Amino acid sequence: MRTNNNQDHDVPKDHPRYESLKYRHDIIEGMKKLVVAEAGLIAHGRGECFDYMLGERTSDIAKEAIEAAVALLYLAKHPIISINGNTAALCPEALTELSKILDAPLEINLFYRKEGRIEAIKKVLEDAGAERILGLDESKMVEIEELSSNRRNVDPDGIKIADVVFVPLEDGDRTEALKKIGKEVIAVDLNPISRTSLWADITIVDNVIRTVPEMIRIAEKLKNAKNKDLKNIIDKFDNIKNIQASLDVIIQYIQKQKEDAFNILKQ
Ligand code: PTJ
């Protein structure tokens, strides 16, 4: 991996933080190409911090949430995958593959509007193989009145008519607004107590980088499942318990880190 031009050096594959540095690099390069908003770098850093506290792995409880999310997306009449700058930079291929398996279109929906961003994200998605991208024609957009941010402008053939909206990696108030107009929302958020996490119907507390490939794997597994079996998966899922258990994962991990750190300090 080449790092950005200002710090012109290679990161060796055996570097202990190789993966993490690779994704930082993708976010920085994404910003240079207008894909990622400047604030997207800060959002990524916040995510890294929570991921560290989760042990940088997909917990069993997150896997349960992923299964429920895939079941809900399969049962939806109009499922939509919402795309922002960070997700486009981090995992465009996986999101495109998921969109195809679930027959759920990708809709670009941005918090930070800047000329050229939609086109830059469209290109990233097309290069990743996406064929059906919504949210491109600003003149055709309709508004969700419950929202005051830029995210209120949505595609009439996408989020506007969707019954289930998948919002990986997202800022605060949209999930609440989408709930108020009767949509079911699936969120991926490393922070289990963000407003998005608390408002979503299904909150996947995990890194979107790991979540989306796992969703693809589960979608393949459930491809021929009967509707009643999919419904059963959703009925068994409880988002309050899910958030509690995700917080417990963090608490237990930090407790273990504390013990390990003090063992080192005592040596
Ligand atoms: O591209 P735009 O204009 O639509 O803007 C996108 C960002 C992400 C900049 C915007 O939505 C924003 O400012 O988001 P926030 O308020 O920083 O919230 C992002 C949330 O995602 C935080 O709760 C982070 O912990 C979480 N997060 C960050 N990286 C990841 C993540 N969750 C899952 N996977 C990640 N890789």
Boltz pocket constraint, residues with backbone or C-beta under 6 A from the ligand:
constraints:
  - pocket:
      binder: B
      contacts: [[A, 35], [A, 36], [A, 37], [A, 39], [A, 40], [A, 41], [A, 42], [A, 43], [A, 44], [A, 46], [A, 47], [A, 48], [A, 50], [A, 83], [A, 84], [A, 85], [A, 86], [A, 109], [A, 110], [A, 111], [A, 112], [A, 113], [A, 169], [A, 170], [A, 171], [A, 172], [A, 188], [A, 189], [A, 190], [A, 191], [A, 194], [A, 206], [A, 207], [A, 208], [A, 209]]
      max_distance: 6.0
